[in-house]
Amino acid sequence: MKPFVALTATVLAALLAAPAFANEAAPAPAKADIAKGEQTAAVCGACHTVDGSRGLTANPILQGQHPDYIVKQLTEFKAGKRKNAVMNGMAAPLTEADMKNVAAFYGSKKPVPGAAKNKDTLALGEKIWRGGIADKQVPACAGCHGPAGAGIPAQYPRLGGQHTEYLEAQMNAFRSGERANSAQMMAIAAKMSDKEIKAVTDYATGLR
């Protein structure tokens, strides 16, 4: 009986200890390294400027953008889900850590304010942003991107202060299917006219 008792005690001890091992916390994910992100961003400066602020209007302003959104886009550029000859190549060698680091660097910057340029379309732009286009079943932009264009990480980017030309180009790309990494935006843009896209993107630039 003694060996049996000893064996039972051993099994019982093991069973009691098992939950302790099972409940051990998984290691916390490594925090983004802004300093390393700045180093990685050095190669981005040619198109996005050193700090991600106001470069060429064909390229997005990254300064103050949500890090989670930047990581999402870089991941999709790398995977080929979002097509852009330059960015597909730039994202290809980046590791997940590289993406998080460079995103943290840009996200640590203060958002850049912008201004709408076309006074004649401000009312239409505001109407679409705040209330959508009811007869076309286009939802209000503010529903996802916020009243002030601040966005909601990681799905919805900050649009306030962004280049109007870039925003318009992306809306047109969604409408044509050239940019296909958001079914939601493709469906919305498909219902909008050139005039409506121009109005709401110009209005978005001035949000802050």
Buried (B, 14 or more C-beta within 10 A) or exposed (E): EEEEEEEEEEEEEEEEEEEEEEEEEEEEEEEBBBEBBBBBBEEBEEBBBEBBBBBEBEBBBBBBBBBBBBBBBBBBBBEEEBBBEEBBEBBEEBEEBBBBBBBBBBBBBEBBEBEBEBEEBBEBBBBBBEBBBEEEEBBBBBBBBBEBBBBBBBEBBBBBBBBBBBBBBBBBBBBEEEBBBBEEBBBBBEEBEEEBBBBBBBBBBBBE
